[in-house]
Amino acid sequence: MPVFISHRSADDDIAQDVYTRLRFHHGIDCYLDDIDEKLAGM
């Protein structure tokens, strides 16, 4: 089950950094709604 990264819009850059570190440096499956194509434009 992926880890959901909840954040405020003001913290988009920080959330993206957390996502990158967890996913690519630690191999942890994550979910960040900013990069979810299904939610884009909602």
mmCIF entry with sequence, helices, sheets and N, C-alpha, C, O atoms, coordinates in Angstrom:
data_MODEL
# 
_entry.id   MODEL 
# 
_entity.id                         1 
_entity.type                       polymer 
_entity.pdbx_number_of_molecules   1 
# 
_entity_poly.entity_id                      1 
_entity_poly.type                           'polypeptide(L)' 
_entity_poly.nstd_linkage                   no 
_entity_poly.nstd_monomer                   no 
_entity_poly.pdbx_seq_one_letter_code       MPVFISHRSADDDIAQDVYTRLRFHHGIDCYLDDIDEKLAGM 
_entity_poly.pdbx_seq_one_letter_code_can   MPVFISHRSADDDIAQDVYTRLRFHHGIDCYLDDIDEKLAGM 
_entity_poly.pdbx_strand_id                 A 
# 
loop_
_entity_poly_seq.entity_id 
_entity_poly_seq.num 
_entity_poly_seq.mon_id 
_entity_poly_seq.hetero 
1 1  MET n 
1 2  PRO n 
1 3  VAL n 
1 4  PHE n 
1 5  ILE n 
1 6  SER n 
1 7  HIS n 
1 8  ARG n 
1 9  SER n 
1 10 ALA n 
1 11 ASP n 
1 12 ASP n 
1 13 ASP n 
1 14 ILE n 
1 15 ALA n 
1 16 GLN n 
1 17 ASP n 
1 18 VAL n 
1 19 TYR n 
1 20 THR n 
1 21 ARG n 
1 22 LEU n 
1 23 ARG n 
1 24 PHE n 
1 25 HIS n 
1 26 HIS n 
1 27 GLY n 
1 28 ILE n 
1 29 ASP n 
1 30 CYS n 
1 31 TYR n 
1 32 LEU n 
1 33 ASP n 
1 34 ASP n 
1 35 ILE n 
1 36 ASP n 
1 37 GLU n 
1 38 LYS n 
1 39 LEU n 
1 40 ALA n 
1 41 GLY n 
1 42 MET n 
# 
_struct_asym.id          A 
_struct_asym.entity_id   1 
# 
loop_
_struct_conf.conf_type_id 
_struct_conf.id 
_struct_conf.pdbx_PDB_helix_id 
_struct_conf.beg_label_comp_id 
_struct_conf.beg_label_asym_id 
_struct_conf.beg_label_seq_id 
_struct_conf.pdbx_beg_PDB_ins_code 
_struct_conf.end_label_comp_id 
_struct_conf.end_label_asym_id 
_struct_conf.end_label_seq_id 
_struct_conf.pdbx_end_PDB_ins_code 
_struct_conf.beg_auth_comp_id 
_struct_conf.beg_auth_asym_id 
_struct_conf.beg_auth_seq_id 
_struct_conf.end_auth_comp_id 
_struct_conf.end_auth_asym_id 
_struct_conf.end_auth_seq_id 
_struct_conf.pdbx_PDB_helix_class 
_struct_conf.details 
_struct_conf.pdbx_PDB_helix_length 
HELX_P HELX_P1 AA1 SER A 9  ? ASP A 11 ? SER A 9  ASP A 11 5 ? 3 
HELX_P HELX_P2 AA2 ASP A 12 ? THR A 20 ? ASP A 12 THR A 20 1 ? 9 
HELX_P HELX_P3 AA3 ARG A 21 ? HIS A 25 ? ARG A 21 HIS A 25 3 ? 5 
HELX_P HELX_P4 AA4 ASP A 33 ? ILE A 35 ? ASP A 33 ILE A 35 5 ? 3 
# 
_struct_conf_type.id          HELX_P 
_struct_conf_type.criteria    ? 
_struct_conf_type.reference   ? 
# 
_struct_sheet.id               AA1 
_struct_sheet.type             ? 
_struct_sheet.number_strands   2 
_struct_sheet.details          ? 
# 
_struct_sheet_order.sheet_id     AA1 
_struct_sheet_order.range_id_1   1 
_struct_sheet_order.range_id_2   2 
_struct_sheet_order.offset       ? 
_struct_sheet_order.sense        parallel 
# 
loop_
_struct_sheet_range.sheet_id 
_struct_sheet_range.id 
_struct_sheet_range.beg_label_comp_id 
_struct_sheet_range.beg_label_asym_id 
_struct_sheet_range.beg_label_seq_id 
_struct_sheet_range.pdbx_beg_PDB_ins_code 
_struct_sheet_range.end_label_comp_id 
_struct_sheet_range.end_label_asym_id 
_struct_sheet_range.end_label_seq_id 
_struct_sheet_range.pdbx_end_PDB_ins_code 
_struct_sheet_range.beg_auth_comp_id 
_struct_sheet_range.beg_auth_asym_id 
_struct_sheet_range.beg_auth_seq_id 
_struct_sheet_range.end_auth_comp_id 
_struct_sheet_range.end_auth_asym_id 
_struct_sheet_range.end_auth_seq_id 
AA1 1 VAL A 3  ? PHE A 4  ? VAL A 3  PHE A 4  
AA1 2 CYS A 30 ? TYR A 31 ? CYS A 30 TYR A 31 
# 
loop_
_atom_site.group_PDB 
_atom_site.id 
_atom_site.type_symbol 
_atom_site.label_atom_id 
_atom_site.label_alt_id 
_atom_site.label_comp_id 
_atom_site.label_asym_id 
_atom_site.label_entity_id 
_atom_site.label_seq_id 
_atom_site.pdbx_PDB_ins_code 
_atom_site.Cartn_x 
_atom_site.Cartn_y 
_atom_site.Cartn_z 
_atom_site.occupancy 
_atom_site.B_iso_or_equiv 
_atom_site.pdbx_formal_charge 
_atom_site.auth_seq_id 
_atom_site.auth_comp_id 
_atom_site.auth_asym_id 
_atom_site.auth_atom_id 
_atom_site.pdbx_PDB_model_num 
ATOM 1   N N  . MET A 1 1  ? 0.844   -1.170 0.000   1.00 0.00 ? 1  MET A N  1 
ATOM 2   C CA . MET A 1 1  ? 0.000   0.000  0.000   1.00 0.00 ? 1  MET A CA 1 
ATOM 3   C C  . MET A 1 1  ? 0.895   1.242  0.000   1.00 0.00 ? 1  MET A C  1 
ATOM 4   O O  . MET A 1 1  ? 1.802   1.353  0.825   1.00 0.00 ? 1  MET A O  1 
ATOM 5   N N  . PRO A 1 2  ? 0.642   2.176  -0.925  1.00 0.00 ? 2  PRO A N  1 
ATOM 6   C CA . PRO A 1 2  ? 1.476   3.369  -0.999  1.00 0.00 ? 2  PRO A CA 1 
ATOM 7   C C  . PRO A 1 2  ? 1.231   4.333  0.166   1.00 0.00 ? 2  PRO A C  1 
ATOM 8   O O  . PRO A 1 2  ? 0.158   4.358  0.769   1.00 0.00 ? 2  PRO A O  1 
ATOM 9   N N  . VAL A 1 3  ? 2.244   5.106  0.449   1.00 0.00 ? 3  VAL A N  1 
ATOM 10  C CA . VAL A 1 3  ? 2.149   6.157  1.459   1.00 0.00 ? 3  VAL A CA 1 
ATOM 11  C C  . VAL A 1 3  ? 1.577   7.393  0.775   1.00 0.00 ? 3  VAL A C  1 
ATOM 12  O O  . VAL A 1 3  ? 2.088   7.819  -0.260  1.00 0.00 ? 3  VAL A O  1 
ATOM 13  N N  . PHE A 1 4  ? 0.516   7.975  1.345   1.00 0.00 ? 4  PHE A N  1 
ATOM 14  C CA . PHE A 1 4  ? -0.071  9.197  0.808   1.00 0.00 ? 4  PHE A CA 1 
ATOM 15  C C  . PHE A 1 4  ? 0.602   10.388 1.459   1.00 0.00 ? 4  PHE A C  1 
ATOM 16  O O  . PHE A 1 4  ? 0.686   10.465 2.685   1.00 0.00 ? 4  PHE A O  1 
ATOM 17  N N  . ILE A 1 5  ? 1.078   11.309 0.653   1.00 0.00 ? 5  ILE A N  1 
ATOM 18  C CA . ILE A 1 5  ? 1.737   12.509 1.165   1.00 0.00 ? 5  ILE A CA 1 
ATOM 19  C C  . ILE A 1 5  ? 0.722   13.653 1.100   1.00 0.00 ? 5  ILE A C  1 
ATOM 20  O O  . ILE A 1 5  ? 0.438   14.188 0.029   1.00 0.00 ? 5  ILE A O  1 
ATOM 21  N N  . SER A 1 6  ? 0.190   14.011 2.248   1.00 0.00 ? 6  SER A N  1 
ATOM 22  C CA . SER A 1 6  ? -0.776  15.095 2.348   1.00 0.00 ? 6  SER A CA 1 
ATOM 23  C C  . SER A 1 6  ? -0.027  16.400 2.607   1.00 0.00 ? 6  SER A C  1 
ATOM 24  O O  . SER A 1 6  ? 0.905   16.447 3.409   1.00 0.00 ? 6  SER A O  1 
ATOM 25  N N  . HIS A 1 7  ? -0.453  17.464 1.911   1.00 0.00 ? 7  HIS A N  1 
ATOM 26  C CA . HIS A 1 7  ? 0.233   18.743 2.081   1.00 0.00 ? 7  HIS A CA 1 
ATOM 27  C C  . HIS A 1 7  ? -0.639  19.895 1.613   1.00 0.00 ? 7  HIS A C  1 
ATOM 28  O O  . HIS A 1 7  ? -1.638  19.698 0.921   1.00 0.00 ? 7  HIS A O  1 
ATOM 29  N N  . ARG A 1 8  ? -0.241  21.112 2.006   1.00 0.00 ? 8  ARG A N  1 
ATOM 30  C CA . ARG A 1 8  ? -0.910  22.320 1.529   1.00 0.00 ? 8  ARG A CA 1 
ATOM 31  C C  . ARG A 1 8  ? -0.276  22.732 0.210   1.00 0.00 ? 8  ARG A C  1 
ATOM 32  O O  . ARG A 1 8  ? 0.870   22.378 -0.065  1.00 0.00 ? 8  ARG A O  1 
ATOM 33  N N  . SER A 1 9  ? -1.005  23.467 -0.596  1.00 0.00 ? 9  SER A N  1 
ATOM 34  C CA . SER A 1 9  ? -0.483  23.927 -1.878  1.00 0.00 ? 9  SER A CA 1 
ATOM 35  C C  . SER A 1 9  ? 0.792   24.750 -1.694  1.00 0.00 ? 9  SER A C  1 
ATOM 36  O O  . SER A 1 9  ? 1.693   24.709 -2.532  1.00 0.00 ? 9  SER A O  1 
ATOM 37  N N  . ALA A 1 10 ? 0.857   25.486 -0.607  1.00 0.00 ? 10 ALA A N  1 
ATOM 38  C CA . ALA A 1 10 ? 2.040   26.310 -0.333  1.00 0.00 ? 10 ALA A CA 1 
ATOM 39  C C  . ALA A 1 10 ? 3.296   25.458 -0.144  1.00 0.00 ? 10 ALA A C  1 
ATOM 40  O O  . ALA A 1 10 ? 4.413   25.959 -0.272  1.00 0.00 ? 10 ALA A O  1 
ATOM 41  N N  . ASP A 1 11 ? 3.113   24.172 0.161   1.00 0.00 ? 11 ASP A N  1 
ATOM 42  C CA . ASP A 1 11 ? 4.230   23.273 0.415   1.00 0.00 ? 11 ASP A CA 1 
ATOM 43  C C  . ASP A 1 11 ? 4.478   22.296 -0.733  1.00 0.00 ? 11 ASP A C  1 
ATOM 44  O O  . ASP A 1 11 ? 5.081   21.242 -0.525  1.00 0.00 ? 11 ASP A O  1 
ATOM 45  N N  . ASP A 1 12 ? 4.026   22.629 -1.928  1.00 0.00 ? 12 ASP A N  1 
ATOM 46  C CA . ASP A 1 12 ? 4.190   21.739 -3.084  1.00 0.00 ? 12 ASP A CA 1 
ATOM 47  C C  . ASP A 1 12 ? 5.642   21.324 -3.311  1.00 0.00 ? 12 ASP A C  1 
ATOM 48  O O  . ASP A 1 12 ? 5.919   20.149 -3.554  1.00 0.00 ? 12 ASP A O  1 
ATOM 49  N N  . ASP A 1 13 ? 6.558   22.264 -3.234  1.00 0.00 ? 13 ASP A N  1 
ATOM 50  C CA . ASP A 1 13 ? 7.971   21.949 -3.481  1.00 0.00 ? 13 ASP A CA 1 
ATOM 51  C C  . ASP A 1 13 ? 8.516   20.977 -2.434  1.00 0.00 ? 13 ASP A C  1 
ATOM 52  O O  . ASP A 1 13 ? 9.259   20.053 -2.765  1.00 0.00 ? 13 ASP A O  1 
ATOM 53  N N  . ILE A 1 14 ? 8.150   21.189 -1.193  1.00 0.00 ? 14 ILE A N  1 
ATOM 54  C CA . ILE A 1 14 ? 8.608   20.306 -0.114  1.00 0.00 ? 14 ILE A CA 1 
ATOM 55  C C  . ILE A 1 14 ? 8.011   18.912 -0.292  1.00 0.00 ? 14 ILE A C  1 
ATOM 56  O O  . ILE A 1 14 ? 8.706   17.907 -0.138  1.00 0.00 ? 14 ILE A O  1 
ATOM 57  N N  . ALA A 1 15 ? 6.721   18.857 -0.617  1.00 0.00 ? 15 ALA A N  1 
ATOM 58  C CA . ALA A 1 15 ? 6.060   17.563 -0.812  1.00 0.00 ? 15 ALA A CA 1 
ATOM 59  C C  . ALA A 1 15 ? 6.701   16.796 -1.965  1.00 0.00 ? 15 ALA A C  1 
ATOM 60  O O  . ALA A 1 15 ? 6.876   15.581 -1.881  1.00 0.00 ? 15 ALA A O  1 
ATOM 61  N N  . GLN A 1 16 ? 7.047   17.495 -3.032  1.00 0.00 ? 16 GLN A N  1 
ATOM 62  C CA . GLN A 1 16 ? 7.700   16.844 -4.173  1.00 0.00 ? 16 GLN A CA 1 
ATOM 63  C C  . GLN A 1 16 ? 9.064   16.300 -3.761  1.00 0.00 ? 16 GLN A C  1 
ATOM 64  O O  . GLN A 1 16 ? 9.455   15.212 -4.184  1.00 0.00 ? 16 GLN A O  1 
ATOM 65  N N  . ASP A 1 17 ? 9.779   17.046 -2.946  1.00 0.00 ? 17 ASP A N  1 
ATOM 66  C CA . ASP A 1 17 ? 11.090  16.584 -2.462  1.00 0.00 ? 17 ASP A CA 1 
ATOM 67  C C  . ASP A 1 17 ? 10.934  15.341 -1.586  1.00 0.00 ? 17 ASP A C  1 
ATOM 68  O O  . ASP A 1 17 ? 11.714  14.397 -1.711  1.00 0.00 ? 17 ASP A O  1 
ATOM 69  N N  . VAL A 1 18 ? 9.948   15.331 -0.713  1.00 0.00 ? 18 VAL A N  1 
ATOM 70  C CA . VAL A 1 18 ? 9.685   14.170 0.143   1.00 0.00 ? 18 VAL A CA 1 
ATOM 71  C C  . VAL A 1 18 ? 9.337   12.960 -0.725  1.00 0.00 ? 18 VAL A C  1 
ATOM 72  O O  . VAL A 1 18 ? 9.839   11.859 -0.499  1.00 0.00 ? 18 VAL A O  1 
ATOM 73  N N  . TYR A 1 19 ? 8.481   13.172 -1.710  1.00 0.00 ? 19 TYR A N  1 
ATOM 74  C CA . TYR A 1 19 ? 8.100   12.094 -2.633  1.00 0.00 ? 19 TYR A CA 1 
ATOM 75  C C  . TYR A 1 19 ? 9.335   11.507 -3.318  1.00 0.00 ? 19 TYR A C  1 
ATOM 76  O O  . TYR A 1 19 ? 9.516   10.290 -3.351  1.00 0.00 ? 19 TYR A O  1 
ATOM 77  N N  . THR A 1 20 ? 10.171  12.373 -3.858  1.00 0.00 ? 20 THR A N  1 
ATOM 78  C CA . THR A 1 20 ? 11.377  11.926 -4.570  1.00 0.00 ? 20 THR A CA 1 
ATOM 79  C C  . THR A 1 20 ? 12.301  11.141 -3.656  1.00 0.00 ? 20 THR A C  1 
ATOM 80  O O  . THR A 1 20 ? 12.816  10.089 -4.037  1.00 0.00 ? 20 THR A O  1 
ATOM 81  N N  . ARG A 1 21 ? 12.508  11.647 -2.463  1.00 0.00 ? 21 ARG A N  1 
ATOM 82  C CA . ARG A 1 21 ? 13.403  10.951 -1.517  1.00 0.00 ? 21 ARG A CA 1 
ATOM 83  C C  . ARG A 1 21 ? 12.859  9.583  -1.124  1.00 0.00 ? 21 ARG A C  1 
ATOM 84  O O  . ARG A 1 21 ? 13.590  8.592  -1.121  1.00 0.00 ? 21 ARG A O  1 
ATOM 85  N N  . LEU A 1 22 ? 11.582  9.537  -0.796  1.00 0.00 ? 22 LEU A N  1 
ATOM 86  C CA . LEU A 1 22 ? 10.993  8.256  -0.390  1.00 0.00 ? 22 LEU A CA 1 
ATOM 87  C C  . LEU A 1 22 ? 10.990  7.258  -1.539  1.00 0.00 ? 22 LEU A C  1 
ATOM 88  O O  . LEU A 1 22 ? 11.376  6.102  -1.367  1.00 0.00 ? 22 LEU A O  1 
ATOM 89  N N  . ARG A 1 23 ? 10.555  7.704  -2.703  1.00 0.00 ? 23 ARG A N  1 
ATOM 90  C CA . ARG A 1 23 ? 10.376  6.806  -3.848  1.00 0.00 ? 23 ARG A CA 1 
ATOM 91  C C  . ARG A 1 23 ? 11.706  6.341  -4.432  1.00 0.00 ? 23 ARG A C  1 
ATOM 92  O O  . ARG A 1 23 ? 11.919  5.144  -4.625  1.00 0.00 ? 23 ARG A O  1 
ATOM 93  N N  . PHE A 1 24 ? 12.591  7.277  -4.708  1.00 0.00 ? 24 PHE A N  1 
ATOM 94  C CA . PHE A 1 24 ? 13.786  6.939  -5.466  1.00 0.00 ? 24 PHE A CA 1 
ATOM 95  C C  . PHE A 1 24 ? 15.024  6.670  -4.612  1.00 0.00 ? 24 PHE A C  1 
ATOM 96  O O  . PHE A 1 24 ? 15.939  5.975  -5.052  1.00 0.00 ? 24 PHE A O  1 
ATOM 97  N N  . HIS A 1 25 ? 15.058  7.206  -3.410  1.00 0.00 ? 25 HIS A N  1 
ATOM 98  C CA . HIS A 1 25 ? 16.224  6.971  -2.552  1.00 0.00 ? 25 HIS A CA 1 
ATOM 99  C C  . HIS A 1 25 ? 15.996  5.829  -1.568  1.00 0.00 ? 25 HIS A C  1 
ATOM 100 O O  . HIS A 1 25 ? 16.944  5.179  -1.128  1.00 0.00 ? 25 HIS A O  1 
ATOM 101 N N  . HIS A 1 26 ? 14.717  5.590  -1.223  1.00 0.00 ? 26 HIS A N  1 
ATOM 102 C CA . HIS A 1 26 ? 14.417  4.563  -0.226  1.00 0.00 ? 26 HIS A CA 1 
ATOM 103 C C  . HIS A 1 26 ? 13.527  3.442  -0.746  1.00 0.00 ? 26 HIS A C  1 
ATOM 104 O O  . HIS A 1 26 ? 13.279  2.469  -0.034  1.00 0.00 ? 26 HIS A O  1 
ATOM 105 N N  . GLY A 1 27 ? 13.040  3.569  -1.988  1.00 0.00 ? 27 GLY A N  1 
ATOM 106 C CA . GLY A 1 27 ? 12.226  2.521  -2.589  1.00 0.00 ? 27 GLY A CA 1 
ATOM 107 C C  . GLY A 1 27 ? 10.843  2.362  -1.970  1.00 0.00 ? 27 GLY A C  1 
ATOM 108 O O  . GLY A 1 27 ? 10.251  1.285  -2.041  1.00 0.00 ? 27 GLY A O  1 
ATOM 109 N N  . ILE A 1 28 ? 10.325  3.431  -1.363  1.00 0.00 ? 28 ILE A N  1 
ATOM 110 C CA . ILE A 1 28 ? 9.012   3.389  -0.729  1.00 0.00 ? 28 ILE A CA 1 
ATOM 111 C C  . ILE A 1 28 ? 7.968   3.868  -1.731  1.00 0.00 ? 28 ILE A C  1 
ATOM 112 O O  . ILE A 1 28 ? 8.104   4.948  -2.306  1.00 0.00 ? 28 ILE A O  1 
ATOM 113 N N  . ASP A 1 29 ? 6.929   3.069  -1.939  1.00 0.00 ? 29 ASP A N  1 
ATOM 114 C CA . ASP A 1 29 ? 5.855   3.421  -2.848  1.00 0.00 ? 29 ASP A CA 1 
ATOM 115 C C  . ASP A 1 29 ? 5.051   4.570  -2.239  1.00 0.00 ? 29 ASP A C  1 
ATOM 116 O O  . ASP A 1 29 ? 4.546   4.456  -1.122  1.00 0.00 ? 29 ASP A O  1 
ATOM 117 N N  . CYS A 1 30 ? 4.935   5.678  -2.977  1.00 0.00 ? 30 CYS A N  1 
ATOM 118 C CA . CYS A 1 30 ? 4.270   6.880  -2.474  1.00 0.00 ? 30 CYS A CA 1 
ATOM 119 C C  . CYS A 1 30 ? 3.209   7.359  -3.449  1.00 0.00 ? 30 CYS A C  1 
ATOM 120 O O  . CYS A 1 30 ? 3.192   6.979  -4.620  1.00 0.00 ? 30 CYS A O  1 
ATOM 121 N N  . TYR A 1 31 ? 2.326   8.201  -2.936  1.00 0.00 ? 31 TYR A N  1 
ATOM 122 C CA . TYR A 1 31 ? 1.275   8.798  -3.733  1.00 0.00 ? 31 TYR A CA 1 
ATOM 123 C C  . TYR A 1 31 ? 1.224   10.283 -3.413  1.00 0.00 ? 31 TYR A C  1 
ATOM 124 O O  . TYR A 1 31 ? 1.033   10.676 -2.262  1.00 0.00 ? 31 TYR A O  1 
ATOM 125 N N  . LEU A 1 32 ? 1.396   11.093 -4.433  1.00 0.00 ? 32 LEU A N  1 
ATOM 126 C CA . LEU A 1 32 ? 1.328   12.544 -4.293  1.00 0.00 ? 32 LEU A CA 1 
ATOM 127 C C  . LEU A 1 32 ? 0.285   13.030 -5.274  1.00 0.00 ? 32 LEU A C  1 
ATOM 128 O O  . LEU A 1 32 ? 0.468   12.895 -6.484  1.00 0.00 ? 32 LEU A O  1 
ATOM 129 N N  . ASP A 1 33 ? -0.813  13.597 -4.780  1.00 0.00 ? 33 ASP A N  1 
ATOM 130 C CA . ASP A 1 33 ? -1.927  13.938 -5.654  1.00 0.00 ? 33 ASP A CA 1 
ATOM 131 C C  . ASP A 1 33 ? -1.571  14.949 -6.738  1.00 0.00 ? 33 ASP A C  1 
ATOM 132 O O  . ASP A 1 33 ? -2.247  14.998 -7.766  1.00 0.00 ? 33 ASP A O  1 
ATOM 133 N N  . ASP A 1 34 ? -0.543  15.748 -6.544  1.00 0.00 ? 34 ASP A N  1 
ATOM 134 C CA . ASP A 1 34 ? -0.128  16.721 -7.563  1.00 0.00 ? 34 ASP A CA 1 
ATOM 135 C C  . ASP A 1 34 ? 0.329   16.060 -8.853  1.00 0.00 ? 34 ASP A C  1 
ATOM 136 O O  . ASP A 1 34 ? 0.254   16.666 -9.922  1.00 0.00 ? 34 ASP A O  1 
ATOM 137 N N  . ILE A 1 35 ? 0.803   14.823 -8.764  1.00 0.00 ? 35 ILE A N  1 
ATOM 138 C CA . ILE A 1 35 ? 1.295   14.158 -9.967  1.00 0.00 ? 35 ILE A CA 1 
ATOM 139 C C  . ILE A 1 35 ? 0.325   13.084 -10.449 1.00 0.00 ? 35 ILE A C  1 
ATOM 140 O O  . ILE A 1 35 ? 0.663   12.276 -11.314 1.00 0.00 ? 35 ILE A O  1 
ATOM 141 N N  . ASP A 1 36 ? -0.892  13.080 -9.882  1.00 0.00 ? 36 ASP A N  1 
ATOM 142 C CA . ASP A 1 36 ? -1.912  12.118 -10.295 1.00 0.00 ? 36 ASP A CA 1 
ATOM 143 C C  . ASP A 1 36 ? -2.687  12.689 -11.483 1.00 0.00 ? 36 ASP A C  1 
ATOM 144 O O  . ASP A 1 36 ? -3.425  13.664 -11.339 1.00 0.00 ? 36 ASP A O  1 
ATOM 145 N N  . GLU A 1 37 ? -2.519  12.088 -12.638 1.00 0.00 ? 37 GLU A N  1 
ATOM 146 C CA . GLU A 1 37 ? -3.165  12.581 -13.847 1.00 0.00 ? 37 GLU A CA 1 
ATOM 147 C C  . GLU A 1 37 ? -4.682  12.553 -13.733 1.00 0.00 ? 37 GLU A C  1 
ATOM 148 O O  . GLU A 1 37 ? -5.357  13.373 -14.355 1.00 0.00 ? 37 GLU A O  1 
ATOM 149 N N  . LYS A 1 38 ? -5.235  11.626 -12.951 1.00 0.00 ? 38 LYS A N  1 
ATOM 150 C CA . LYS A 1 38 ? -6.681  11.526 -12.789 1.00 0.00 ? 38 LYS A CA 1 
ATOM 151 C C  . LYS A 1 38 ? -7.249  12.727 -12.045 1.00 0.00 ? 38 LYS A C  1 
ATOM 152 O O  . LYS A 1 38 ? -8.393  13.119 -12.273 1.00 0.00 ? 38 LYS A O  1 
ATOM 153 N N  . LEU A 1 39 ? -6.440  13.317 -11.145 1.00 0.00 ? 39 LEU A N  1 
ATOM 154 C CA . LEU A 1 39 ? -6.915  14.443 -10.360 1.00 0.00 ? 39 LEU A CA 1 
ATOM 155 C C  . LEU A 1 39 ? -6.525  15.792 -10.963 1.00 0.00 ? 39 LEU A C  1 
ATOM 156 O O  . LEU A 1 39 ? -6.982  16.827 -10.478 1.00 0.00 ? 39 LEU A O  1 
ATOM 157 N N  . ALA A 1 40 ? -5.719  15.808 -11.975 1.00 0.00 ? 40 ALA A N  1 
ATOM 158 C CA . ALA A 1 40 ? -5.281  17.058 -12.593 1.00 0.00 ? 40 ALA A CA 1 
ATOM 159 C C  . ALA A 1 40 ? -6.488  17.828 -13.106 1.00 0.00 ? 40 ALA A C  1 
ATOM 160 O O  . ALA A 1 40 ? -7.349  17.269 -13.784 1.00 0.00 ? 40 ALA A O  1 
ATOM 161 N N  . GLY A 1 41 ? -6.543  19.084 -12.785 1.00 0.00 ? 41 GLY A N  1 
ATOM 162 C CA . GLY A 1 41 ? -7.623  19.942 -13.239 1.00 0.00 ? 41 GLY A CA 1 
ATOM 163 C C  . GLY A 1 41 ? -8.883  19.891 -12.421 1.00 0.00 ? 41 GLY A C  1 
ATOM 164 O O  . GLY A 1 41 ? -9.878  20.514 -12.790 1.00 0.00 ? 41 GLY A O  1 
ATOM 165 N N  . MET A 1 42 ? -8.875  19.170 -11.322 1.00 0.00 ? 42 MET A N  1 
ATOM 166 C CA . MET A 1 42 ? -10.070 19.104 -10.479 1.00 0.00 ? 42 MET A CA 1 
ATOM 167 C C  . MET A 1 42 ? -10.122 20.323 -9.588  1.00 0.00 ? 42 MET A C  1 
ATOM 168 O O  . MET A 1 42 ? -11.052 20.468 -8.794  1.00 0.00 ? 42 MET A O  1 
# 
